[in-house]
Amino acid sequence: MRLLAEIVIIAAVISLGWNTPFQEQVAQAKAKIESTLHRTGSSLQKNQDPSVKRY
C-alpha cells in the first residue's frame, strides 16, 4: 500500500512538472500571492480609523 502511494505521489510530481517547469509555477504562485497581499494591504489602509493619531 505504501509503495502504491509513493508511486502515485511521484507520478503526480512528474505530471505537474511535465508541461510547465517548476520555476514558472513558483513564479506564478509568488506573483499571485504578492498581488493578493498588496490588495489586502491597500484595503486595510483605506479603512483606517480617523480618530487614531499617526505620525
Residue pairs with C-beta under 8 A, 6 or more apart in sequence:
16 22
16 25
17 25
48 54
